[in-house]
Amino acid sequence: MRVPLEWLADYVDWDLDTHDLAARMTMGGLKVEAVERMGVDWTDVVVGHVVELWAHPSSKKPLTVTRVDIGSRIIQVVTGAPNVSLHDKVPVVLVGGVLPHGPDGEPMTIVSKPMAGITSDGMLASQYELGISDEHSGIYVLASDAPVGGSLRTFMGGDVLDIETHPNRPDTLSMIGIARDVAAMTLRQLTVPSDDVADADIESVDRDSIRVDVHDPDLCPRYTALRIEGVEVVPSPGWLSSRLEAAGMRPINLLVDITNYVLLEYGQPLHAFDAAHLASDTIIVRRARAEERLRTLDGEDRRLCDTDLVIADGERTVAIAGVMGGENSEIGPDTKAIVLESATFDGPTVRRSAKRLGLRTEASSRFEKGLPPEQASLAARRYLQLLAQITGKRLRVYRLTDAWTHVPGQRVVTMPMRDLDRLSGVRIDRDAAGEKLNLLGFDVDARDDSLSVTVPYWRRADIALSADLVEEVVRLVGYDAVPPTLPRRTLPPPAPRSGRRYRDLVRERLLGIGISETVGGALTSTAAMERLLPLDLTCSKNAGNGWESVVVNAAGIYAREALTKPLVLINPPSNERDLLRVTLLPALLDVVSRNLKHSDENLAFFEMALTYFPRRGELPYERETLGIVLSGLRRPRRWQETTPGPFAFYDVKGVVSALLDDLRVEEWSVEPAKHPALHPGRSAGVRVRGGNVAVMGELHPLVAAAFEIEPWAVQVAEVDLDSLFAAASERRAYRP
């Protein structure tokens, strides 16, 4: 998060220079990744006022001639920017001044020069040329109250900290949250802005104007709506626009900018609907209907699905909850009344929608981390207070509609003092530890040898254990103050594990005979399993109507859906990674397919990894598995030899047999077996002491086609290493 220090100073006053403050914050758990000094490389850049403009009379390119007031005089500047308008306040780089980014990306010194026969005595700069952002489509139009002739560095400059944020600390995605930590680290007073609105600024209407209907309270614990009338769409004052820009946001208009300002200040997203564009006085929070569509504020037409949470007005969807509003209810030039939304949405639901739609916003990045419902009404009141203060108009405000279905209880965590010493090595007495926690807003009750701590609502999602409180105390002490401590006793050497030795033996054997190792991910997809087990394949045991009804483990054992089914992730990272693998074959076959497309003819790969199986009524279990694939020619072509033959069934059988011999497995046999992914009549299983430990054979042609593997046959094997290692013998036999 970008934190302008000029803004942060509204809440806390510190006595450190910027770099010392950044170091203290980093040692206190708020890692400062960069310190940006806005305007430090601006030379002779001032605020100008466009007082005249006309099209260039003779240029073949679309140029505009402007006369710009820079305070001390009026100068003539020729520009190619398409967005310059009369009375704009603009950044002017004077002759001799230096731009951080010229046309080639390097600093450029401005000189007086003719442009198509008309002299230009300066340059009007874009945000890109000033090094503020990548925006270069036109000149940077400043706020209307920018001081003409004043230094742009003075008007906009200042240090900005780029702070790394963590998923467990949504409070640090706000200026007040960061200020609270800085105040505690520097032993300064935190000043939280008032959200009180003077009676003279508003006309209160003591009745509800909006009804809120939340269909699924688990997905929306709290929804507040506030109707405000008598508003106008006007530009924001310079101080507000400058702060938003320094924090990385683009000013739009006052009504929208205050929502973004409060988002950055409190960490609570807000959204303003044009009340005239809502079809009714009822706001409905529900799941989207199948194939429902919404054109969002970015102009994109979005297809929704029933996993998305939406805001509707009784007739249509007007926003994707926690992500973005719709064009059909956006603020426009004629807006006179708004409905302000301040709500709490379920984090995983928002994250899933944002990821599926490819639409991650400042709002969604906060909701997905989990926000406390308590701050919804605080943010709404702060919006109203800022709006009344800035406009100076008397606003007509209706009673806040508050649908709060579940009020969280207080969380109390006990921290035994012995945990502080045991977990951190920091020696600090009980009262001092309590004072540290008080600085962060915790309510502390000291006991004989412990602290009973009431967790504030903004840290409820993060603080649950005694160890969490120990971390908070150590953060304020400073990680650099934790003394290094040697272990108090010698750790015994780890006991030898036969599994590791066997695993190394298998890897050495396979690498030694020319088979390359691959490393795949633990997640696979429905599509991959459907390619491995096409619906029209059959096996000796009934596998049902689809792959979901069968689990194929390394030994080729089939299980009915009633007994077991693959583990499906509730919140997968992507649609291509939604299942925990039950077999290694799909990933290995993908590797073969990719290499064949590069004309490789001699392919041999293996992978040793875990596969995952559910058990009805119990926790899932893991099996260590070996997958092998052989495809193409047995060895590379040599000019002096005839073409070698392709891999066949007995090649993969020989590899598996060699592993059994290396592990000194006794009483094993190869028997005919059927497998849904293997060619009928060209597959076999390995049994050891009556149990299945491996399946091997030629891949079914339909499966090979599904993975785009041609023209070679593919030999595969899957070995249950857990069963194989259990049957391995340490006994060495010698013959005289």
C-alpha positions in Angstrom: 0.0 0.0 0.0 1.2 3.5 -0.9 1.3 5.7 2.2 1.8 9.5 1.6 3.5 10.8 4.8 1.8 14.1 4.5 -1.5 12.3 4.8 -0.3 10.0 7.6 0.7 13.0 9.6 -3.0 13.8 10.1 -3.3 10.8 12.5 0.1 10.6 14.2 3.0 13.0 14.8 6.5 11.4 14.8 10.0 12.8 15.4 12.0 10.6 13.0 13.2 11.3 9.5 11.7 9.3 6.7 14.4 6.6 6.5 14.5 6.1 10.2 10.7 5.9 10.3 10.8 3.3 7.5 13.4 1.3 9.4 11.4 1.4 12.6 8.3 0.3 10.8 10.1 -2.6 9.1 11.5 -3.8 12.4 8.0 -3.5 13.8 6.4 -5.8 11.2 5.3 -3.2 8.6 7.9 -3.8 5.9 8.6 -0.7 3.9 9.6 -1.9 0.4 10.4 1.5 -1.0 10.6 5.2 -0.2 9.4 7.4 -3.0 10.2 11.1 -3.0 7.6 12.6 -5.2 8.9 15.7 -7.1 12.5 15.3 -6.0 13.6 15.2 -9.7 11.3 18.0 -10.9 13.3 21.1 -11.9 11.6 24.4 -12.8 8.1 22.8 -12.9 5.4 25.2 -11.9 1.6 25.4 -11.9 0.2 27.2 -15.0 -3.3 28.5 -15.9 -4.3 28.2 -19.6 -5.8 31.6 -20.5 -5.9 31.3 -24.3 -5.7 28.5 -26.8 -6.2 28.0 -30.6 -5.4 25.3 -33.1 -2.0 25.6 -34.8 -2.6 27.3 -38.2 0.0 25.5 -40.3 1.0 22.2 -38.6 0.2 19.0 -40.4 0.0 17.3 -37.0 -2.8 18.2 -34.5 -1.1 20.8 -32.4 -2.6 23.5 -30.1 -1.0 26.9 -29.3 -1.7 28.0 -25.7 -0.9 31.1 -23.6 -0.3 30.0 -20.1 -0.2 32.2 -17.0 2.7 31.1 -14.7 2.2 33.8 -12.1 5.1 36.1 -13.0 4.3 36.3 -16.7 2.3 34.7 -19.5 4.2 32.4 -21.8 3.4 30.7 -25.1 3.5 26.8 -25.2 2.7 24.6 -28.2 1.4 21.1 -27.3 0.2 18.0 -29.0 -1.9 16.9 -26.1 -5.6 16.3 -27.1 -7.1 17.1 -23.7 -5.9 20.7 -23.1 -8.9 23.1 -22.3 -9.3 26.7 -21.5 -8.8 27.6 -17.8 -7.1 24.3 -17.1 -4.5 24.2 -14.3 -1.5 22.4 -15.8 2.1 21.5 -14.9 4.5 23.7 -17.0 8.2 22.8 -17.4 10.0 26.0 -18.0 12.9 26.5 -20.4 16.0 25.0 -18.7 13.8 22.7 -16.6 14.3 18.9 -16.6 11.6 16.3 -17.2 12.2 12.9 -15.5 10.9 11.0 -18.5 11.5 12.2 -22.0 10.3 10.5 -25.2 13.0 7.8 -24.8 12.4 7.4 -21.1 15.4 9.3 -20.1 15.5 12.8 -18.4 15.1 15.7 -20.9 16.0 19.3 -20.6 13.4 21.7 -22.0 14.6 24.4 -24.5 12.8 27.1 -26.4 12.2 25.9 -29.9 9.9 26.5 -32.9 7.2 23.9 -33.5 5.9 24.2 -37.1 7.0 27.8 -37.2 5.6 28.9 -33.8 8.0 29.2 -30.8 7.2 27.1 -27.7 8.7 28.5 -24.5 8.1 25.5 -22.3 6.2 22.2 -22.1 2.9 21.0 -20.7 3.7 17.7 -19.0 1.8 14.4 -18.6 1.8 12.2 -15.5 4.2 9.8 -17.3 6.7 12.6 -18.1 6.6 13.7 -14.5 7.2 10.1 -13.3 3.9 10.0 -11.4 2.3 7.1 -13.3 2.2 5.4 -16.8 -0.6 7.7 -18.0 0.6 9.5 -21.1 -2.5 10.0 -23.2 -2.7 13.7 -22.4 -1.4 16.5 -20.1 -1.9 16.2 -16.4 -4.8 18.4 -15.5 -4.4 19.7 -11.9 -7.0 20.5 -9.3 -8.8 23.8 -9.8 -7.3 25.3 -6.6 -3.7 24.6 -7.5 -1.7 27.9 -6.9 -0.8 29.6 -10.2 3.0 30.1 -10.5 3.6 27.9 -7.4 6.1 25.1 -7.5 4.5 21.8 -8.4 6.9 20.1 -6.0 5.5 22.2 -3.1 1.9 21.6 -4.2 2.2 17.8 -4.8 5.6 16.7 -3.5 6.3 14.6 -0.4 7.6 11.3 0.7 5.5 8.2 0.0 6.1 4.8 1.6 5.3 1.6 -0.2 4.3 -0.9 2.5 4.0 -4.6 2.1 0.7 -5.9 3.4 -0.2 -9.4 4.6 -3.5 -11.3 4.2 -3.9 -11.6 8.0 -3.6 -7.8 8.5 -6.5 -6.2 6.6 -6.3 -3.3 9.0 -2.9 -2.3 7.4 -4.8 -1.6 4.2 -5.9 1.7 5.7 -4.2 4.9 6.7 -5.7 4.7 10.3 -4.5 1.1 10.7 -1.0 2.0 9.7 -1.1 5.1 11.8 -2.1 3.0 14.8 1.0 0.8 14.5 3.2 3.8 13.9 1.8 5.6 17.0 2.5 2.5 19.1 6.0 2.1 17.7 7.0 5.7 18.3 5.1 6.1 21.6 2.9 8.9 20.1 -0.8 9.7 20.3 -3.1 8.4 17.7 -5.7 10.9 16.4 -8.7 9.4 14.7 -10.8 11.9 12.7 -14.2 12.7 13.9 -17.2 11.5 11.9 -19.7 13.8 13.6 -21.8 15.9 11.3 -23.1 19.3 12.5 -26.8 19.7 12.5 -26.4 22.9 10.5 -24.8 20.9 7.7 -27.7 18.5 7.1 -31.4 18.2 7.1 -32.2 14.9 8.9 -35.2 12.9 7.7 -36.2 10.5 10.5 -37.4 7.6 8.3 -36.0 4.9 6.2 -35.9 5.5 2.5 -34.2 2.2 1.5 -35.3 -1.3 2.4 -32.5 -3.9 2.4 -33.2 -7.6 1.8 -30.2 -10.0 2.3 -31.0 -13.4 1.0 -27.9 -15.2 2.4 -26.7 -13.5 5.7 -23.5 -15.7 5.7 -22.3 -14.0 2.5 -23.3 -10.5 3.7 -23.2 -10.2 7.5 -23.9 -6.4 7.4 -25.3 -4.1 4.7 -25.9 -0.4 5.4 -27.5 2.1 2.9 -27.7 5.8 3.3 -29.8 8.1 1.0 -28.3 11.6 0.5 -30.1 14.3 -1.5 -29.0 17.7 -2.7 -25.6 16.5 -4.0 -23.7 17.8 -7.1 -21.1 16.3 -9.3 -18.1 18.6 -9.1 -14.4 18.2 -9.1 -12.7 17.4 -5.8 -10.6 20.0 -4.0 -6.9 20.0 -4.6 -5.9 18.5 -1.3 -8.2 15.5 -1.8 -7.1 14.9 -5.4 -3.5 15.2 -4.5 -3.8 12.7 -1.7 -5.6 10.2 -3.9 -3.0 10.5 -6.7 -0.1 10.1 -4.2 -1.8 6.9 -3.0 -2.1 5.7 -6.6 -5.7 6.4 -7.3 -7.2 8.6 -10.1 -9.6 11.4 -9.1 -12.9 11.2 -10.9 -15.4 13.6 -9.1 -16.2 14.6 -5.6 -18.9 12.0 -4.9 -16.7 9.1 -6.1 -13.5 10.5 -4.8 -14.8 10.6 -1.2 -15.7 6.9 -1.4 -12.0 6.2 -2.4 -10.7 8.6 0.2 -12.7 6.8 3.0 -11.6 3.4 1.5 -7.9 4.4 1.9 -8.5 6.0 5.3 -10.6 3.3 7.0 -10.0 0.3 4.8 -13.7 0.1 4.2 -14.9 0.1 0.6 -17.9 2.2 -0.2 -20.1 2.5 -3.4 -22.4 5.3 -4.4 -25.4 4.5 -6.6 -27.3 7.3 -8.5 -30.6 7.1 -6.7 -32.5 8.1 -9.8 -31.2 5.1 -11.7 -32.4 2.5 -9.1 -35.7 0.9 -10.1 -37.1 0.8 -6.6 -36.4 1.7 -2.9 -35.4 -1.9 -2.2 -31.8 -3.2 -2.3 -31.5 -7.0 -2.6 -28.3 -8.9 -1.9 -28.5 -12.2 -3.6 -26.6 -14.7 -5.7 -26.5 -14.1 -9.4 -28.7 -16.1 -11.7 -27.3 -18.3 -14.3 -26.2 -16.4 -17.5 -27.1 -13.1 -15.9 -25.0 -10.2 -17.3 -23.9 -6.8 -16.1 -21.9 -4.1 -17.8 -19.5 -2.9 -15.1 -18.1 0.6 -14.6 -15.0 -0.3 -16.7 -17.3 -0.7 -19.8 -16.9 -4.5 -19.9 -19.9 -6.8 -20.3 -19.6 -9.5 -17.6 -21.3 -12.9 -17.6 -22.2 -13.8 -14.1 -22.8 -17.2 -12.5 -24.5 -18.5 -9.3 -21.3 -18.3 -7.3 -21.3 -14.5 -7.6 -22.9 -12.3 -5.0 -24.7 -9.3 -6.6 -26.6 -6.2 -5.6 -30.0 -5.8 -7.3 -32.7 -3.1 -7.2 -35.7 -5.4 -7.5 -35.6 -5.5 -11.3 -32.0 -5.9 -12.3 -28.4 -6.3 -11.1 -26.6 -3.1 -10.3 -23.3 -4.2 -8.9 -21.1 -7.3 -8.3 -20.9 -7.3 -4.5 -17.4 -6.2 -3.2 -15.9 -6.0 -6.7 -17.4 -3.3 -9.0 -20.6 -1.4 -9.7 -22.6 -1.4 -12.9 -22.9 1.3 -15.5 -26.7 1.2 -15.1 -26.5 3.0 -11.8 -23.2 5.0 -11.9 -22.8 8.6 -10.9 -23.3 11.0 -13.8 -23.2 14.7 -14.4 -26.9 15.0 -13.5 -26.8 13.1 -10.3 -28.8 14.9 -7.5 -29.3 12.1 -5.0 -27.2 9.0 -4.1 -27.6 5.8 -2.2 -24.4 5.1 -0.3 -23.5 1.4 0.2 -21.2 0.4 3.1 -21.3 -3.3 3.7 -19.4 -6.4 4.8 -19.2 -9.2 2.2 -17.8 -12.8 2.6 -14.1 -12.7 1.6 -13.8 -16.1 -0.2 -16.9 -15.3 -2.3 -15.6 -11.9 -3.3 -12.2 -13.4 -4.1 -13.7 -16.1 -6.2 -15.8 -13.7 -8.3 -12.8 -11.3 -8.7 -10.5 -14.1 -9.9 -13.1 -15.6 -12.2 -13.9 -12.3 -13.8 -10.3 -11.1 -13.9 -11.4 -8.0 -12.1 -9.3 -7.4 -8.9 -10.1 -4.0 -7.5 -9.1 -1.9 -4.5 -12.4 -3.0 -2.9 -12.1 -6.7 -3.7 -8.5 -6.8 -2.4 -9.8 -5.6 1.0 -13.0 -7.7 1.2 -11.2 -10.9 0.3 -9.0 -10.5 3.4 -12.0 -10.3 5.7 -13.3 -7.0 7.1 -15.0 -6.4 10.5 -18.7 -5.4 10.2 -18.3 -2.7 12.9 -16.6 -0.3 10.6 -19.3 -0.3 7.9 -21.4 2.4 9.7 -18.3 4.3 10.8 -17.2 4.7 7.1 -20.7 5.8 6.0 -20.8 8.5 8.7 -17.2 9.7 7.7 -18.4 9.9 4.0 -21.3 12.1 5.0 -19.1 14.3 7.2 -16.5 14.9 4.5 -19.2 15.6 1.9 -21.0 18.2 4.1 -17.6 19.7 5.0 -16.3 20.1 1.5 -19.5 21.2 -0.3 -20.7 23.5 2.4 -24.2 22.8 1.3 -27.1 21.7 3.4 -27.8 18.1 2.5 -31.0 16.1 3.0 -30.1 12.9 4.7 -32.4 9.9 5.5 -32.0 7.5 8.4 -29.3 4.9 7.9 -30.7 1.5 6.9 -28.7 -1.1 8.7 -29.2 -4.8 8.0 -26.9 -6.5 10.5 -27.8 -10.1 10.8 -25.0 -11.3 13.1 -23.2 -9.2 15.6 -19.8 -10.8 16.5 -19.0 -11.3 20.1 -15.9 -10.1 21.9 -12.8 -12.3 21.7 -10.8 -12.7 24.9 -7.3 -14.4 24.7 -5.2 -15.3 27.7 -1.4 -14.9 27.4 0.6 -16.7 30.1 3.8 -14.7 30.8 5.8 -17.9 30.4 4.8 -18.0 26.7 6.5 -14.6 26.1 9.8 -15.9 27.3 9.4 -19.4 25.8 8.4 -18.3 22.3 10.4 -15.1 21.8 13.3 -15.0 24.2 12.4 -11.4 25.1 12.4 -10.8 28.9 9.7 -8.2 29.7 7.6 -8.0 32.8 3.8 -8.3 32.9 2.9 -4.7 33.2 5.3 -3.6 30.4 3.8 -6.3 28.1 0.3 -5.0 28.9 1.3 -1.5 28.1 2.6 -2.6 24.7 -0.7 -4.2 23.9 -2.7 -1.2 25.2 -0.8 1.0 22.7 -2.3 -1.2 19.9 -5.8 -0.8 21.1 -6.1 -4.0 23.1 -7.9 -4.0 26.5 -5.7 -5.7 29.0 -6.6 -7.2 32.4 -3.5 -8.3 34.4 -3.7 -11.5 36.3 -1.1 -13.2 38.6 1.0 -14.7 35.9 -0.9 -13.9 32.7 -2.7 -11.2 30.8 -6.4 -11.5 29.8 -6.6 -9.5 26.6 -9.8 -8.4 24.8 -9.1 -8.2 21.1 -10.4 -5.0 19.3 -12.7 -5.6 16.4 -10.1 -4.6 13.8 -7.8 -7.4 14.8 -10.5 -10.1 15.5 -9.6 -12.1 12.4 -5.8 -12.1 13.3 -5.6 -12.6 17.0 -6.8 -16.0 18.3 -3.9 -17.5 20.3 -1.4 -16.6 23.1 1.3 -16.8 20.4 -0.4 -14.1 18.4 -0.2 -11.7 21.4 3.4 -12.6 21.9 4.1 -11.5 18.3 2.4 -8.2 19.0 4.6 -7.5 22.0 7.7 -8.5 20.2 6.8 -6.3 17.2 6.7 -3.2 19.4 9.9 -4.2 21.2 11.4 -4.5 17.7 12.6 -7.6 16.0 16.1 -6.2 15.9 16.0 -6.1 19.7 15.4 -9.9 20.1 18.7 -11.3 21.4 20.2 -14.3 19.6 20.0 -17.4 21.7 21.8 -20.7 21.2 19.8 -24.0 21.6 19.7 -25.1 25.2 20.3 -28.7 24.5 21.8 -30.9 21.8 19.3 -32.3 19.4 19.7 -36.1 18.8 20.5 -37.1 15.3 17.5 -38.2 13.3 16.9 -42.0 13.3 17.6 -43.6 10.0 14.5 -44.1 7.8 14.4 -47.1 5.5 11.8 -45.2 3.3 14.2 -42.5 2.4 16.9 -45.1 1.6 14.5 -47.0 -0.6 13.4 -43.9 -2.3 17.0 -42.9 -3.1 17.6 -46.4 -4.4 14.6 -46.2 -6.8 15.6 -42.7 -8.0 19.2 -43.8 -8.6 18.1 -46.9 -10.6 15.7 -45.0 -12.8 18.2 -42.2 -13.5 20.9 -44.7 -14.1 18.9 -46.4 -16.9 18.2 -43.1 -18.6 14.8 -42.1 -17.3 14.5 -38.4 -16.4 12.7 -37.2 -13.3 9.9 -34.6 -13.4 8.2 -32.7 -10.6 4.5 -31.8 -11.0 2.0 -30.1 -8.8 -0.3 -31.8 -6.3 -3.4 -30.3 -8.0 -5.0 -31.5 -11.2 -8.3 -30.8 -12.9 -11.5 -32.3 -14.0 -10.5 -31.9 -17.6 -7.3 -33.8 -17.1 -9.1 -36.7 -15.4 -11.7 -36.8 -18.2 -8.8 -37.2 -20.7 -7.3 -40.0 -18.7 -10.5 -41.9 -18.2 -12.8 -41.2 -21.2 -16.4 -42.1 -20.6 -16.5 -44.8 -23.3 -13.7 -46.9 -21.8 -14.7 -49.9 -19.8 -12.8 -52.1 -17.3 -13.5 -55.4 -15.6 -15.3 -53.7 -12.7 -18.1 -51.3 -13.2 -16.8 -47.7 -12.9 -20.2 -46.0 -13.2 -21.1 -43.4 -15.8 -18.2 -41.0 -15.4 -14.7 -40.6 -14.1 -16.1 -39.0 -10.9 -17.3 -42.5 -9.8 -13.9 -44.1 -9.9 -10.7 -43.6 -8.1 -7.7 -45.2 -9.7 -4.8 -45.6 -7.3 -1.3 -46.7 -8.1 -2.3 -50.4 -8.0 -5.2 -49.9 -10.4 -7.8 -50.6 -7.7 -11.3 -49.3 -8.6 -13.7 -47.9 -5.9 -17.3 -47.1 -6.3 -18.4 -43.4 -5.7 -20.4 -44.6 -2.7 -17.1 -45.5 -1.1 -14.7 -42.8 -2.2 -14.4 -39.8 -4.6 -11.6 -37.4 -5.4 -10.9 -34.5 -3.1 -12.3 -31.3 -4.6 -11.0 -27.9 -3.4 -13.6 -25.5 -2.1 -11.6 -22.5 -3.1 -9.3 -23.6 -5.9 -6.5 -21.3 -7.3 -7.9 -21.8 -10.8 -10.3 -24.0 -12.8 -7.2 -26.0 -14.0 -6.3 -26.9 -10.4 -9.4 -27.9 -8.6 -8.7 -31.5 -7.5 -6.1 -33.3 -5.5 -4.5 -35.9 -7.7 -5.3 -39.5 -7.3 -2.8 -40.6 -10.0 0.4 -39.2 -11.5 -0.4 -40.2 -15.1 -2.1 -37.0 -16.4 0.9 -34.8 -15.5 3.4 -37.2 -17.0 1.4 -37.6 -20.2 1.2 -33.8 -20.5 5.0 -33.8 -20.4 5.2 -36.4 -23.1 2.7 -34.5 -25.3 4.7 -31.3 -25.0 8.0 -32.9 -25.8 6.6 -34.8 -28.8 5.5 -31.4 -30.3 9.2 -30.5 -30.3 10.1 -33.6 -32.4 11.6 -35.5 -29.5 11.6 -39.3 -30.3 13.2 -40.8 -27.2 11.1 -39.9 -24.1 11.3 -41.5 -20.7 10.1 -39.8 -17.5 9.2 -40.7 -14.0 7.8 -38.9 -10.9 7.8 -39.9 -7.3 5.1 -38.0 -5.3 2.1 -38.2 -3.1 -1.4 -39.0 -4.3 -4.4 -38.3 -2.1 -7.5 -40.4 -1.3 -10.6 -39.7 0.7 -12.0 -42.1 3.2 -15.6 -42.1 4.2 -16.0 -40.9 7.8 -12.3 -40.4 8.3 -9.6 -37.9 7.3 -8.1 -38.4 3.8 -4.9 -40.3 3.5 -1.8 -40.0 1.3 0.0 -42.7 -0.7 3.6 -42.3 -2.0 3.4 -43.2 -5.7 5.8 -43.7 -8.6 4.7 -43.0 -12.2 6.7 -44.0 -15.3 6.0 -43.2 -18.9 8.1 -44.4 -21.9 7.3 -43.2 -25.5 9.1 -43.2 -28.8 12.3 -45.0 -29.7 14.2 -47.2 -27.2 17.3 -45.1 -27.8 18.3 -42.1 -29.9 19.0 -42.7 -33.6 22.6 -43.3 -34.6 23.8 -42.9 -38.2 25.7 -46.1 -38.2 22.8 -48.2 -36.9 19.4 -49.2 -38.1 16.5 -47.4 -36.6 15.9 -48.7 -33.0 12.5 -50.1 -32.2 9.9 -48.3 -30.2 9.3 -48.9 -26.5 7.0 -51.9 -25.9 5.3 -53.5 -23.0 8.3 -55.6 -22.0 10.4 -52.5 -21.6 8.2 -51.0 -18.9 7.8 -54.5 -17.4 11.6 -54.8 -17.2 11.9 -51.4 -15.4 9.4 -52.4 -12.8 11.0 -55.9 -12.4 14.5 -54.2 -11.9 13.0 -52.1 -9.1 11.5 -55.2 -7.4 14.9 -56.9 -7.6 16.8 -53.9 -6.2 14.5 -53.8 -3.2 14.8 -57.6 -2.7 11.1 -58.1 -2.8 10.2 -61.7 -2.5 7.1 -63.7 -3.7 6.0 -61.3 -6.4 4.2 -62.2 -9.7 3.0 -60.5 -12.8 -0.7 -61.3 -13.7 -3.1 -60.1 -16.3 -5.0 -57.0 -15.3 -7.4 -54.5 -16.8 -7.1 -50.8 -16.2 -9.5 -48.2 -17.7 -6.7 -46.1 -19.2 -4.7 -49.0 -20.6 -5.0 -51.1 -23.8 -7.0 -54.3 -23.3 -4.7 -57.3 -23.5 -1.5 -55.2 -23.2 -1.6 -54.5 -19.5 -0.6 -56.4 -16.4 -0.5 -56.0 -12.6 2.2 -56.8 -10.1 1.1 -58.7 -7.0 3.2 -59.1 -3.9 2.1 -61.6 -1.2 -1.4 -61.5 -2.6 -1.8 -57.7 -2.8 -1.6 -55.2 -5.8 1.5 -53.0 -5.8 1.7 -51.9 -9.5 -0.1 -51.7 -12.8 1.7 -51.3 -16.1 1.0 -51.6 -19.8 0.4 -49.7 -23.1 -1.8 -46.6 -22.9 -5.2 -47.0 -24.5 -5.2 -45.4 -28.0 -8.2 -43.2 -27.1 -6.4 -41.9 -24.1 -3.2 -41.2 -26.2 -5.4 -39.3 -28.7 -6.9 -37.3 -25.9 -3.4 -36.2 -24.8 -2.4 -35.6 -28.4 0.3 -38.3 -28.3 1.1 -39.7 -31.7 2.4 -41.6 -33.6 4.2 -43.6 -30.8 2.6 -46.0 -28.4 3.1 -45.1 -24.8 4.1 -47.5 -22.1 3.1 -46.5 -18.5 3.4 -47.9 -15.0 2.2 -46.7 -11.6 3.6 -48.2 -8.5 2.3 -48.0 -5.0 5.6 -47.2 -3.2 4.2 -47.5 0.3 3.2 -51.1 -0.4 6.4 -51.8 -2.3 8.6 -50.5 0.5 6.7 -52.4 3.1 7.5 -55.6 1.1 11.2 -54.7 0.6 13.7 -56.8 2.4 17.0 -55.9 4.2 18.2 -59.5 4.1 21.1 -60.1 1.7 21.4 -63.6 0.3 24.7 -65.0 -1.1 25.5 -68.0 -3.1 28.8 -69.8 -2.7 
